[in-house]
Amino acid sequence: MEDKSNPRTEKDTRSIESRGHDLSSHSLLEFEIRKFKKNLKSNQSNLKQNDRNLFLNQIKNESGFIADIDLPLKDLVKTLDKIKRTSSLKELLTTLHSSNIFRGINKVQYLIHRLGSTSCESISVDDSGAHSKKVPIDKFNSLFTAVLKSKTKLFDQGHFLSDIIETNGYFIAESLRLKGSNLIILLSNNSFLPPEVTEFRKLHFISKIMQENFEAHIFKDSMANRKLLAHELINNLSLKISIDKDSTEEIFKQEIDGHIITIQNSNTDSATTIYHHERISLLGELLNTLQHELSNPLFGLNLSTSMLLMEEFNEDAISTIKDISSSIKRCEVIIKNFSHLYKDETTNSKFNLISLIKETLVLAKSESKHILKNLIFDDKLADLEIVSNPTWLSQILFNLVINSSQALNASSIEKKRIDIEVLEVDDAIEIFIKDNGPGIGPELAKEIFKPFYTTKKTGTGLGLAICQNLAKKLGSKLELTDSSNGACFKLSIPNEKNSTH
Amino acid sequence: MKKILLIEDEPLIQKSLQKLLEKRGARVCVESTGKTAIEKILKNEYDTIICDLMLQDITGFDVIEESKKRYSLNEIAVKFIIITAYTSDQTLQKASNYGCRVLGKPFDNINDALNIFMGEN
């Protein structure tokens, strides 16, 4: 012990000194707390009453307001209590407006500039409630200085031309510099007679009681605004982030105006969604450009062939021109279908299922060139129209056909084929995508829907995960079913043909 | 003889539409840019003005706006026929504000379109 303490004598004294200091302040604090607790215990209601009386006295001394407006003390205390409990600025303002304090005042406008933000908020409160809007900052600033410089604080809206003022006739105003924000309060009777002295007192009173309450609310509101801004930013990102209300695996949960935003912990869904959106928005953009760049020259070709067909030519020439014309029309149709299929839309629409499948098969043609593709369906399904998201459905089918094609192309199987069968069961449509390739073993079957699982050298392992994610969004189910030969996927889509809604 | 101004920047459409309309007996004047078209509109008299929306320099709506210097809104609604590949709701809405007819490119039926251009239906 001695050995240890010897070398640090100087330090020790210092620390003792400081500890001594700590002790003294500590005991002082404890004394205060004890006093407070004693008071609290002795009579809780008394304490409250004392506080209130103290507060009211303060108000009385400062403004002489109570006597003037003839407001029962009880009411005032109630209002102040209510104000303290409000959760947003708007609520605070409407509460205040509906209270007796505002008796005789028709309209109050609050202009708030949160320092550092590029615009200001104007909240006007009248009997119909609170309305807010954005106003330009330069107009706010000129009004703020004008009010600050004015000695009478009395203005005539007619002389004071500023379109941000929403009151009519005379108004009295006060400029306040609060912590983190500037505030202008306008009081008006919407009348063309100058306000009375009592109204000046009201304004003075309001600005007094507002100062502390406002600061807290403005801060809260600005935080909420920031969150909204962040929300907006996230929504406008070209890379969409998934917002899933039903998720149980969230790590982050935030409530903004009743919307719960959760960002998921599971990297599976978000990764596939991001990858999917990235791909779709890129493809959609590309196809849009292609459509618009190609449709003009194609239309020109279309017109010139029509023109040529009106001339006199020999039969050979005419048949050639007709061939050109029909090819042009096919090009036009393909481009049109492409751009329909790759719209990044989340809305449902009514469409013909069989033609959608046919269009999707055209899209998959490059990969499945040497494969026989069979679309099998009952005749009565030819005109079947379903309500779903055609883009997503087509993408699921496209992915499955491409997967089958790649599996078939990698194999040495002869007579490669893909069968797409559409069946109508009770309240669903089932689409089977079946190939005669090498198939998927039971071990692999467990893994294939997991993201980043791939057997291909250049694969991302997201194709089937995306498919399942999209199927989920469609309210449908995608599964691998047993097949005697090759792989077979089943997609069941709910079919509400009989529904009346 | 019907005098038509065709404002279109795709050469192939220009040429063939001009020929098709001339076959129907119209006199067709062709302009590829909005600015030169406006000059023509303000100087000359046309029965029909066929106007593409996406031009190299300005849009077809700009051409219509400039034409207000000479024509009343009623005359514009009768004279102008808009042809466009962008038949979005927004475009159609804007065109209907002028009261003009809009034909989407490609035309569903070329003969019908020619009839409309010639004022024959």
Interface residues (C-beta under 8 A of the other chain):
Chain A: H292 S295 N296 P297 L298 F299 G300 L301 N302 L303 S304 S306 M307 M310 E332
Chain B: E10 P11 L12 I13 K15 S16 L17 K19 L20 K23 A85 Y86 K105 P106 F107 I110
